[in-house]
Amino acid sequence: MAGEPLAVSVRDGGRVLRAVVVREGEDLVVSVGGGDRPHVGCVVLAVPRGGEGGSATVSVLALPRHRDEAIARPMAETLAARLGAVTVVSAGVHEEGASARAIAVWVTLGLELTGAILERLGDS
């Protein structure tokens, strides 16, 4: 997948979390959205340490009162570490009146989306 966008999505009932993934050379850019009003609420940059399968150093920029880091950070960290690629994830999920349970579902969907991305990129 050299520079061509890859669309990946996961769902739980009526909730759908979508990502567009683009390889920029050896690096990875991922845009994640879901809910009533997808948006950019958080941007995470993850830089791999120690090559593939290692860990990653993470920097986060988040809009005030946004909780999208709970989805974007583990995704960026995992992708960077597993793929050995500098990774940027922007994420914005909005569900009006979301309960604590709904938020937990979105976070779980983020983990599932990360797995689906790895699988599609051939690193599952």
C-alpha positions, 0 to 999 in steps of 0.5 A, a space after each residue: 500500500 504505497 500512498 494509496 488510502 486504505 479504508 478500514 472500519 469496525 462496528 458494535 451494533 449501531 456504532 461504527 468506527 472508521 479509519 483511512 490509512 495512508 502510507 507516506 514512505 515508511 511512515 503511517 497516517 491514520 484518520 479515525 472518526 465515528 459517531 454523530 459528528 466525526 471530527 479532529 479532537 486529538 492528534 497523536 504522533 508515535 515514534 518507534 523505539 527499538 525497531 519492529 515489535 518494540 515500544 514507541 514515544 508518544 506526543 499528544 495534542 488534544 482539544 479541550 474537553 475532548 476524550 479522543 486520546 483514549 482511542 488515538 493514543 493506544 492506536 498510534 503507539 501500537 501501530 508505531 511499535 508493531 510496524 516500526 513506523 513513525 505514525 500519526 493518528 487523528 481521531 474524533 468520535 462524538 456520540 451525543 449523551 454518551 454514557 460511560 458504557 458507550 465510551 467504553 465501547 468506543 475505546 474497545 472499537 479503537 482497539 479492534 480497529 487497530 487490529 484490523 489495520 494491522 491485519 490489512 497491512 499484513 502484520 497481524 
